[in-house]
């Protein structure tokens, strides 16, 4: 079941999350559980991307670390 959708706007350079009808019909306790799960997954995605972007090019005092 799809509960949340994210859309990126090139015009404003932002992503916005919107909830679906299925999510809106859930009990509040289940909604909260879903949000906690999604936030956890998004943090994992963010951490992996951050490592990919910055780990290989770590700089220490302006000098690339190998």
PDB file of N, CA, C and O in Angstrom, chain B, residues numbered from 101:
ATOM      1  N   UNK B 101       0.859  -1.173   0.000  1.00  0.00           N
ATOM      2  CA  UNK B 101       0.000   0.000   0.000  1.00  0.00           C
ATOM      3  C   UNK B 101       0.905   1.236   0.000  1.00  0.00           C
ATOM      4  O   UNK B 101       1.805   1.346   0.832  1.00  0.00           O
ATOM      5  N   UNK B 102       0.673   2.137  -0.907  1.00  0.00           N
ATOM      6  CA  UNK B 102       1.419   3.388  -0.969  1.00  0.00           C
ATOM      7  C   UNK B 102       0.780   4.355   0.020  1.00  0.00           C
ATOM      8  O   UNK B 102      -0.432   4.568   0.000  1.00  0.00           O
ATOM      9  N   UNK B 103       1.609   4.939   0.887  1.00  0.00           N
ATOM     10  CA  UNK B 103       1.064   5.842   1.900  1.00  0.00           C
ATOM     11  C   UNK B 103       1.607   7.264   1.795  1.00  0.00           C
ATOM     12  O   UNK B 103       0.944   8.226   2.184  1.00  0.00           O
ATOM     13  N   UNK B 104       2.827   7.381   1.260  1.00  0.00           N
ATOM     14  CA  UNK B 104       3.448   8.698   1.148  1.00  0.00           C
ATOM     15  C   UNK B 104       4.127   8.785  -0.209  1.00  0.00           C
ATOM     16  O   UNK B 104       4.711   7.813  -0.689  1.00  0.00           O
ATOM     17  N   UNK B 105       4.044   9.953  -0.815  1.00  0.00           N
ATOM     18  CA  UNK B 105       4.677  10.191  -2.097  1.00  0.00           C
ATOM     19  C   UNK B 105       5.522  11.455  -1.989  1.00  0.00           C
ATOM     20  O   UNK B 105       5.123  12.422  -1.340  1.00  0.00           O
ATOM     21  N   UNK B 106       6.688  11.444  -2.624  1.00  0.00           N
ATOM     22  CA  UNK B 106       7.551  12.630  -2.640  1.00  0.00           C
ATOM     23  C   UNK B 106       7.690  13.112  -4.079  1.00  0.00           C
ATOM     24  O   UNK B 106       7.919  12.321  -4.994  1.00  0.00           O
ATOM     25  N   UNK B 107       7.551  14.392  -4.260  1.00  0.00           N
ATOM     26  CA  UNK B 107       7.690  14.993  -5.581  1.00  0.00           C
ATOM     27  C   UNK B 107       8.678  16.147  -5.503  1.00  0.00           C
ATOM     28  O   UNK B 107       8.650  16.944  -4.565  1.00  0.00           O
ATOM     29  N   UNK B 108       9.557  16.224  -6.508  1.00  0.00           N
ATOM     30  CA  UNK B 108      10.571  17.272  -6.559  1.00  0.00           C
ATOM     31  C   UNK B 108      10.165  18.322  -7.577  1.00  0.00           C
ATOM     32  O   UNK B 108       9.770  17.993  -8.695  1.00  0.00           O
ATOM     33  N   UNK B 109      10.263  19.583  -7.190  1.00  0.00           N
ATOM     34  CA  UNK B 109       9.967  20.692  -8.086  1.00  0.00           C
ATOM     35  C   UNK B 109      11.273  21.343  -8.523  1.00  0.00           C
ATOM     36  O   UNK B 109      11.996  21.904  -7.700  1.00  0.00           O
ATOM     37  N   UNK B 110      11.573  21.269  -9.810  1.00  0.00           N
ATOM     38  CA  UNK B 110      12.765  21.926 -10.339  1.00  0.00           C
ATOM     39  C   UNK B 110      12.642  23.439 -10.196  1.00  0.00           C
ATOM     40  O   UNK B 110      13.640  24.132  -9.997  1.00  0.00           O
ATOM     41  N   UNK B 111      11.431  23.941 -10.297  1.00  0.00           N
ATOM     42  CA  UNK B 111      11.208  25.387 -10.245  1.00  0.00           C
ATOM     43  C   UNK B 111      11.638  25.984  -8.922  1.00  0.00           C
ATOM     44  O   UNK B 111      12.281  27.033  -8.896  1.00  0.00           O
ATOM     45  N   UNK B 112      11.288  25.322  -7.807  1.00  0.00           N
ATOM     46  CA  UNK B 112      11.640  25.874  -6.490  1.00  0.00           C
ATOM     47  C   UNK B 112      12.781  25.111  -5.826  1.00  0.00           C
ATOM     48  O   UNK B 112      13.265  25.522  -4.772  1.00  0.00           O
ATOM     49  N   UNK B 113      13.219  24.000  -6.433  1.00  0.00           N
ATOM     50  CA  UNK B 113      14.337  23.233  -5.901  1.00  0.00           C
ATOM     51  C   UNK B 113      14.049  22.552  -4.581  1.00  0.00           C
ATOM     52  O   UNK B 113      14.930  22.443  -3.729  1.00  0.00           O
ATOM     53  N   UNK B 114      12.832  22.098  -4.408  1.00  0.00           N
ATOM     54  CA  UNK B 114      12.446  21.427  -3.164  1.00  0.00           C
ATOM     55  C   UNK B 114      11.642  20.171  -3.441  1.00  0.00           C
ATOM     56  O   UNK B 114      10.943  20.064  -4.449  1.00  0.00           O
ATOM     57  N   UNK B 115      11.758  19.226  -2.522  1.00  0.00           N
ATOM     58  CA  UNK B 115      10.930  18.023  -2.558  1.00  0.00           C
ATOM     59  C   UNK B 115       9.864  18.161  -1.474  1.00  0.00           C
ATOM     60  O   UNK B 115      10.140  18.626  -0.368  1.00  0.00           O
ATOM     61  N   UNK B 116       8.672  17.759  -1.801  1.00  0.00           N
ATOM     62  CA  UNK B 116       7.548  17.814  -0.851  1.00  0.00           C
ATOM     63  C   UNK B 116       6.936  16.425  -0.730  1.00  0.00           C
ATOM     64  O   UNK B 116       6.772  15.713  -1.720  1.00  0.00           O
ATOM     65  N   UNK B 117       6.609  16.060   0.483  1.00  0.00           N
ATOM     66  CA  UNK B 117       5.943  14.779   0.735  1.00  0.00           C
ATOM     67  C   UNK B 117       4.442  15.023   0.875  1.00  0.00           C
ATOM     68  O   UNK B 117       4.006  15.973   1.525  1.00  0.00           O
ATOM     69  N   UNK B 118       3.679  14.155   0.261  1.00  0.00           N
ATOM     70  CA  UNK B 118       2.228  14.211   0.402  1.00  0.00           C
ATOM     71  C   UNK B 118       1.727  12.831   0.800  1.00  0.00           C
ATOM     72  O   UNK B 118       2.302  11.813   0.414  1.00  0.00           O
ATOM     73  N   UNK B 119       0.664  12.809   1.568  1.00  0.00           N
ATOM     74  CA  UNK B 119       0.094  11.537   2.001  1.00  0.00           C
ATOM     75  C   UNK B 119      -1.030  11.126   1.060  1.00  0.00           C
ATOM     76  O   UNK B 119      -1.670  11.960   0.419  1.00  0.00           O
ATOM     77  N   UNK B 120      -1.249   9.832   0.996  1.00  0.00           N
ATOM     78  CA  UNK B 120      -2.304   9.302   0.135  1.00  0.00           C
ATOM     79  C   UNK B 120      -3.595   9.130   0.930  1.00  0.00           C
ATOM     80  O   UNK B 120      -3.622   9.271   2.153  1.00  0.00           O
ATOM     81  N   UNK B 121      -4.633   8.828   0.216  1.00  0.00           N
ATOM     82  CA  UNK B 121      -5.922   8.567   0.858  1.00  0.00           C
ATOM     83  C   UNK B 121      -5.804   7.371   1.801  1.00  0.00           C
ATOM     84  O   UNK B 121      -6.395   7.368   2.881  1.00  0.00           O
ATOM     85  N   UNK B 122      -5.041   6.356   1.394  1.00  0.00           N
ATOM     86  CA  UNK B 122      -4.851   5.168   2.239  1.00  0.00           C
ATOM     87  C   UNK B 122      -4.224   5.544   3.574  1.00  0.00           C
ATOM     88  O   UNK B 122      -4.655   5.057   4.619  1.00  0.00           O
ATOM     89  N   UNK B 123      -3.212   6.403   3.549  1.00  0.00           N
ATOM     90  CA  UNK B 123      -2.567   6.846   4.782  1.00  0.00           C
ATOM     91  C   UNK B 123      -3.559   7.621   5.635  1.00  0.00           C
ATOM     92  O   UNK B 123      -3.669   7.375   6.836  1.00  0.00           O
ATOM     93  N   UNK B 124      -4.266   8.537   5.037  1.00  0.00           N
ATOM     94  CA  UNK B 124      -5.205   9.390   5.771  1.00  0.00           C
ATOM     95  C   UNK B 124      -6.314   8.592   6.448  1.00  0.00           C
ATOM     96  O   UNK B 124      -6.896   9.047   7.433  1.00  0.00           O
ATOM     97  N   UNK B 125      -6.606   7.416   5.928  1.00  0.00           N
ATOM     98  CA  UNK B 125      -7.663   6.579   6.501  1.00  0.00           C
ATOM     99  C   UNK B 125      -7.163   5.671   7.633  1.00  0.00           C
ATOM    100  O   UNK B 125      -7.967   5.022   8.301  1.00  0.00           O
ATOM    101  N   UNK B 126      -5.853   5.620   7.852  1.00  0.00           N
ATOM    102  CA  UNK B 126      -5.301   4.774   8.912  1.00  0.00           C
ATOM    103  C   UNK B 126      -5.560   5.367  10.290  1.00  0.00           C
ATOM    104  O   UNK B 126      -5.789   6.568  10.433  1.00  0.00           O
ATOM    105  N   UNK B 127      -5.520   4.508  11.294  1.00  0.00           N
ATOM    106  CA  UNK B 127      -5.600   4.937  12.681  1.00  0.00           C
ATOM    107  C   UNK B 127      -4.356   5.763  13.015  1.00  0.00           C
ATOM    108  O   UNK B 127      -3.284   5.512  12.464  1.00  0.00           O
ATOM    109  N   UNK B 128      -4.486   6.729  13.896  1.00  0.00           N
ATOM    110  CA  UNK B 128      -3.374   7.623  14.231  1.00  0.00           C
ATOM    111  C   UNK B 128      -2.144   6.883  14.746  1.00  0.00           C
ATOM    112  O   UNK B 128      -1.018   7.282  14.448  1.00  0.00           O
ATOM    113  N   UNK B 129      -2.338   5.820  15.510  1.00  0.00           N
ATOM    114  CA  UNK B 129      -1.201   5.054  16.032  1.00  0.00           C
ATOM    115  C   UNK B 129      -0.426   4.419  14.878  1.00  0.00           C
ATOM    116  O   UNK B 129       0.805   4.420  14.881  1.00  0.00           O
ATOM    117  N   UNK B 130      -1.132   3.886  13.910  1.00  0.00           N
ATOM    118  CA  UNK B 130      -0.481   3.274  12.743  1.00  0.00           C
ATOM    119  C   UNK B 130       0.192   4.357  11.897  1.00  0.00           C
ATOM    120  O   UNK B 130       1.285   4.136  11.376  1.00  0.00           O
ATOM    121  N   UNK B 131      -0.441   5.520  11.753  1.00  0.00           N
ATOM    122  CA  UNK B 131       0.185   6.628  11.029  1.00  0.00           C
ATOM    123  C   UNK B 131       1.524   6.992  11.659  1.00  0.00           C
ATOM    124  O   UNK B 131       2.518   7.173  10.957  1.00  0.00           O
ATOM    125  N   UNK B 132       1.545   7.098  12.985  1.00  0.00           N
ATOM    126  CA  UNK B 132       2.777   7.451  13.674  1.00  0.00           C
ATOM    127  C   UNK B 132       3.835   6.379  13.454  1.00  0.00           C
ATOM    128  O   UNK B 132       4.996   6.706  13.208  1.00  0.00           O
ATOM    129  N   UNK B 133       3.463   5.115  13.538  1.00  0.00           N
ATOM    130  CA  UNK B 133       4.399   4.020  13.304  1.00  0.00           C
ATOM    131  C   UNK B 133       4.961   4.092  11.885  1.00  0.00           C
ATOM    132  O   UNK B 133       6.160   3.903  11.678  1.00  0.00           O
ATOM    133  N   UNK B 134       4.106   4.362  10.922  1.00  0.00           N
ATOM    134  CA  UNK B 134       4.548   4.490   9.530  1.00  0.00           C
ATOM    135  C   UNK B 134       5.543   5.634   9.379  1.00  0.00           C
ATOM    136  O   UNK B 134       6.567   5.478   8.715  1.00  0.00           O
ATOM    137  N   UNK B 135       5.254   6.777   9.986  1.00  0.00           N
ATOM    138  CA  UNK B 135       6.151   7.929   9.892  1.00  0.00           C
ATOM    139  C   UNK B 135       7.508   7.619  10.514  1.00  0.00           C
ATOM    140  O   UNK B 135       8.542   7.985   9.957  1.00  0.00           O
ATOM    141  N   UNK B 136       7.513   6.955  11.653  1.00  0.00           N
ATOM    142  CA  UNK B 136       8.777   6.576  12.301  1.00  0.00           C
ATOM    143  C   UNK B 136       9.579   5.662  11.382  1.00  0.00           C
ATOM    144  O   UNK B 136      10.788   5.841  11.228  1.00  0.00           O
ATOM    145  N   UNK B 137       8.917   4.687  10.774  1.00  0.00           N
ATOM    146  CA  UNK B 137       9.594   3.771   9.853  1.00  0.00           C
ATOM    147  C   UNK B 137      10.156   4.508   8.639  1.00  0.00           C
ATOM    148  O   UNK B 137      11.294   4.263   8.238  1.00  0.00           O
ATOM    149  N   UNK B 138       9.375   5.398   8.058  1.00  0.00           N
ATOM    150  CA  UNK B 138       9.810   6.130   6.869  1.00  0.00           C
ATOM    151  C   UNK B 138      10.979   7.062   7.202  1.00  0.00           C
ATOM    152  O   UNK B 138      11.931   7.156   6.428  1.00  0.00           O
ATOM    153  N   UNK B 139      10.915   7.740   8.328  1.00  0.00           N
ATOM    154  CA  UNK B 139      12.006   8.628   8.732  1.00  0.00           C
ATOM    155  C   UNK B 139      13.294   7.821   8.905  1.00  0.00           C
ATOM    156  O   UNK B 139      14.364   8.273   8.496  1.00  0.00           O
ATOM    157  N   UNK B 140      13.204   6.645   9.500  1.00  0.00           N
ATOM    158  CA  UNK B 140      14.366   5.764   9.662  1.00  0.00           C
ATOM    159  C   UNK B 140      14.958   5.410   8.302  1.00  0.00           C
ATOM    160  O   UNK B 140      16.172   5.488   8.109  1.00  0.00           O
ATOM    161  N   UNK B 141      14.105   5.024   7.368  1.00  0.00           N
ATOM    162  CA  UNK B 141      14.570   4.655   6.025  1.00  0.00           C
ATOM    163  C   UNK B 141      15.198   5.851   5.307  1.00  0.00           C
ATOM    164  O   UNK B 141      16.224   5.704   4.642  1.00  0.00           O
ATOM    165  N   UNK B 142      14.590   7.033   5.436  1.00  0.00           N
ATOM    166  CA  UNK B 142      15.139   8.233   4.797  1.00  0.00           C
ATOM    167  C   UNK B 142      16.497   8.605   5.388  1.00  0.00           C
ATOM    168  O   UNK B 142      17.398   9.021   4.660  1.00  0.00           O
ATOM    169  N   UNK B 143      16.645   8.459   6.680  1.00  0.00           N
ATOM    170  CA  UNK B 143      17.953   8.732   7.311  1.00  0.00           C
ATOM    171  C   UNK B 143      19.015   7.775   6.787  1.00  0.00           C
ATOM    172  O   UNK B 143      20.152   8.183   6.552  1.00  0.00           O
ATOM    173  N   UNK B 144      18.658   6.510   6.601  1.00  0.00           N
ATOM    174  CA  UNK B 144      19.605   5.548   6.033  1.00  0.00           C
ATOM    175  C   UNK B 144      20.007   5.944   4.622  1.00  0.00           C
ATOM    176  O   UNK B 144      21.185   5.877   4.270  1.00  0.00           O
ATOM    177  N   UNK B 145      19.041   6.356   3.815  1.00  0.00           N
ATOM    178  CA  UNK B 145      19.343   6.814   2.458  1.00  0.00           C
ATOM    179  C   UNK B 145      20.267   8.029   2.488  1.00  0.00           C
ATOM    180  O   UNK B 145      21.215   8.122   1.708  1.00  0.00           O
ATOM    181  N   UNK B 146      19.980   8.950   3.392  1.00  0.00           N
ATOM    182  CA  UNK B 146      20.791  10.156   3.517  1.00  0.00           C
ATOM    183  C   UNK B 146      22.221   9.811   3.933  1.00  0.00           C
ATOM    184  O   UNK B 146      23.174  10.356   3.375  1.00  0.00           O
ATOM    185  N   UNK B 147      22.376   8.921   4.897  1.00  0.00           N
ATOM    186  CA  UNK B 147      23.710   8.539   5.360  1.00  0.00           C
ATOM    187  C   UNK B 147      24.516   7.862   4.258  1.00  0.00           C
ATOM    188  O   UNK B 147      25.700   8.155   4.091  1.00  0.00           O
ATOM    189  N   UNK B 148      23.891   6.958   3.503  1.00  0.00           N
ATOM    190  CA  UNK B 148      24.602   6.282   2.416  1.00  0.00           C
ATOM    191  C   UNK B 148      25.027   7.277   1.337  1.00  0.00           C
ATOM    192  O   UNK B 148      26.142   7.197   0.821  1.00  0.00           O
ATOM    193  N   UNK B 149      24.144   8.208   0.999  1.00  0.00           N
ATOM    194  CA  UNK B 149      24.482   9.205  -0.017  1.00  0.00           C
ATOM    195  C   UNK B 149      25.585  10.128   0.488  1.00  0.00           C
ATOM    196  O   UNK B 149      26.493  10.484  -0.264  1.00  0.00           O
ATOM    197  N   UNK B 150      25.508  10.514   1.750  1.00  0.00           N
ATOM    198  CA  UNK B 150      26.531  11.381   2.321  1.00  0.00           C
ATOM    199  C   UNK B 150      27.901  10.697   2.265  1.00  0.00           C
ATOM    200  O   UNK B 150      28.895  11.324   1.899  1.00  0.00           O
ATOM    201  N   UNK B 151      27.949   9.416   2.628  1.00  0.00           N
ATOM    202  CA  UNK B 151      29.211   8.675   2.571  1.00  0.00           C
ATOM    203  C   UNK B 151      29.732   8.600   1.140  1.00  0.00           C
ATOM    204  O   UNK B 151      30.926   8.767   0.893  1.00  0.00           O
ATOM    205  N   UNK B 152      28.827   8.347   0.209  1.00  0.00           N
ATOM    206  CA  UNK B 152      29.215   8.267  -1.202  1.00  0.00           C
ATOM    207  C   UNK B 152      29.769   9.603  -1.688  1.00  0.00           C
ATOM    208  O   UNK B 152      30.741   9.640  -2.444  1.00  0.00           O
ATOM    209  N   UNK B 153      29.160  10.681  -1.260  1.00  0.00           N
ATOM    210  CA  UNK B 153      29.554  12.005  -1.748  1.00  0.00           C
ATOM    211  C   UNK B 153      30.816  12.533  -1.085  1.00  0.00           C
ATOM    212  O   UNK B 153      31.618  13.195  -1.743  1.00  0.00           O
ATOM    213  N   UNK B 154      31.013  12.259   0.192  1.00  0.00           N
ATOM    214  CA  UNK B 154      32.069  12.935   0.926  1.00  0.00           C
ATOM    215  C   UNK B 154      33.197  12.055   1.432  1.00  0.00           C
ATOM    216  O   UNK B 154      34.302  12.565   1.616  1.00  0.00           O
ATOM    217  N   UNK B 155      32.994  10.797   1.663  1.00  0.00           N
ATOM    218  CA  UNK B 155      34.053   9.933   2.191  1.00  0.00           C
ATOM    219  C   UNK B 155      35.267   9.856   1.261  1.00  0.00           C
ATOM    220  O   UNK B 155      36.396  10.010   1.728  1.00  0.00           O
ATOM    221  N   UNK B 156      35.068   9.624  -0.034  1.00  0.00           N
ATOM    222  CA  UNK B 156      36.244   9.471  -0.902  1.00  0.00           C
ATOM    223  C   UNK B 156      37.096  10.737  -0.994  1.00  0.00           C
ATOM    224  O   UNK B 156      38.283  10.658  -1.311  1.00  0.00           O
ATOM    225  N   UNK B 157      36.512  11.884  -0.726  1.00  0.00           N
ATOM    226  CA  UNK B 157      37.223  13.146  -0.885  1.00  0.00           C
ATOM    227  C   UNK B 157      37.422  13.865   0.435  1.00  0.00           C
ATOM    228  O   UNK B 157      37.456  15.095   0.473  1.00  0.00           O
ATOM    229  N   UNK B 158      37.554  13.110   1.518  1.00  0.00           N
ATOM    230  CA  UNK B 158      37.720  13.752   2.826  1.00  0.00           C
ATOM    231  C   UNK B 158      38.965  14.607   2.831  1.00  0.00           C
ATOM    232  O   UNK B 158      40.027  14.186   2.373  1.00  0.00           O
ATOM    233  N   UNK B 159      38.826  15.796   3.346  1.00  0.00           N
ATOM    234  CA  UNK B 159      39.962  16.706   3.440  1.00  0.00           C
ATOM    235  C   UNK B 159      40.318  16.923   4.898  1.00  0.00           C
ATOM    236  O   UNK B 159      39.439  17.087   5.745  1.00  0.00           O
ATOM    237  N   UNK B 160      41.595  16.924   5.182  1.00  0.00           N
ATOM    238  CA  UNK B 160      42.078  17.237   6.514  1.00  0.00           C
ATOM    239  C   UNK B 160      43.076  18.376   6.355  1.00  0.00           C
ATOM    240  O   UNK B 160      44.133  18.218   5.744  1.00  0.00           O
ATOM    241  N   UNK B 161      42.725  19.510   6.911  1.00  0.00           N
ATOM    242  CA  UNK B 161      43.560  20.708   6.781  1.00  0.00           C
ATOM    243  C   UNK B 161      43.829  21.042   5.313  1.00  0.00           C
ATOM    244  O   UNK B 161      44.929  21.467   4.960  1.00  0.00           O
ATOM    245  N   UNK B 162      42.819  20.849   4.463  1.00  0.00           N
ATOM    246  CA  UNK B 162      42.939  21.196   3.053  1.00  0.00           C
ATOM    247  C   UNK B 162      43.680  20.166   2.214  1.00  0.00           C
ATOM    248  O   UNK B 162      43.878  20.384   1.019  1.00  0.00           O
ATOM    249  N   UNK B 163      44.101  19.035   2.813  1.00  0.00           N
ATOM    250  CA  UNK B 163      44.839  18.003   2.098  1.00  0.00           C
ATOM    251  C   UNK B 163      43.985  16.751   2.012  1.00  0.00           C
ATOM    252  O   UNK B 163      43.420  16.295   3.007  1.00  0.00           O
ATOM    253  N   UNK B 164      43.900  16.205   0.813  1.00  0.00           N
ATOM    254  CA  UNK B 164      43.081  15.009   0.610  1.00  0.00           C
ATOM    255  C   UNK B 164      43.659  13.837   1.385  1.00  0.00           C
ATOM    256  O   UNK B 164      44.848  13.531   1.293  1.00  0.00           O
ATOM    257  N   UNK B 165      42.774  13.178   2.162  1.00  0.00           N
ATOM    258  CA  UNK B 165      43.163  11.986   2.922  1.00  0.00           C
ATOM    259  C   UNK B 165      42.867  10.763   2.103  1.00  0.00           C
ATOM    260  O   UNK B 165      41.808  10.686   1.481  1.00  0.00           O
ATOM    261  N   UNK B 166      43.744   9.826   2.080  1.00  0.00           N
ATOM    262  CA  UNK B 166      43.528   8.556   1.346  1.00  0.00           C
ATOM    263  C   UNK B 166      43.066   7.489   2.285  1.00  0.00           C
ATOM    264  O   UNK B 166      42.831   6.356   1.865  1.00  0.00           O
TER     265      UNK B 166
END
